[in-house]
């Protein structure tokens, strides 16, 4: 077996190229699967309960095709995301301790679960409220809305996909804690700055409505607080692993001294 610690820069690039090619192969397969799943998903979204009062229109001949292709790509990336995360893990895992390799590998299914959970949370809780708010606002101002199907899905993707990534926060901070890059103390100390960043992020993707802004911000803050609790567990395991490694190194040094 090749020791990856001794690989040259060019050999690392070759390994990276090979892993990217694997991802591309799986992505092609994901696109093929997305081709079959995209239509049922689009039909479900356009015929969901909170869309029954909406009349969705295609203002261009190519709008349905654009939405179809976009949905295929999104489905493909969701399907292939475990492969992408595994290849990323496989590339950086030689720099981790054996136990850290096993633990971080176990994060992959949880990462997918949280991403899908973020999408579902945004779609079933936040997006219906957004539709209700904007439709009510239009009625109050005497505006009759003519909604384009392309614009509708553009807004849908805008509000759901970011939440998939936001829900990765606990896994990301746990991973960084296990590597010793961040600590629970650091996360607590910088809590106010993190809150400010989350408020800014919510302001960028939420409409100028207090309730909608809170619907975006509160889950982010809760996720950050949950991340702190989870990072405490990861940090304790990190300290134990470092202590065990030091004991092993001291033991090896003592054995070397005993040798004639």
Secondary structure, DSSP 8 states (H G I E B T S, - for coil): ---GGG--HHHHHHHHHHHHHHHHHHHHHHHHHHHHHHHHHHHHHHTSGGGTT--EE-SSTTHHHHHHHHHHHHHHHHHHHHHHHHHHHHHHGGGS-HHHHHHHHTHHHHHHHHHHHHHHHIIIIIIHHHHHHHHHHHHHTT----EEHHHHHHHHHHHHHHHHHHTTHHHHHHHHHHTTSS-HHHHHHTHHHHHHHHHHHHHHHS-S-HHHHHHHHHHHHHHHHHHHHHHHHHHHHHHHHHHHHHHHHHHHHHHHHH--
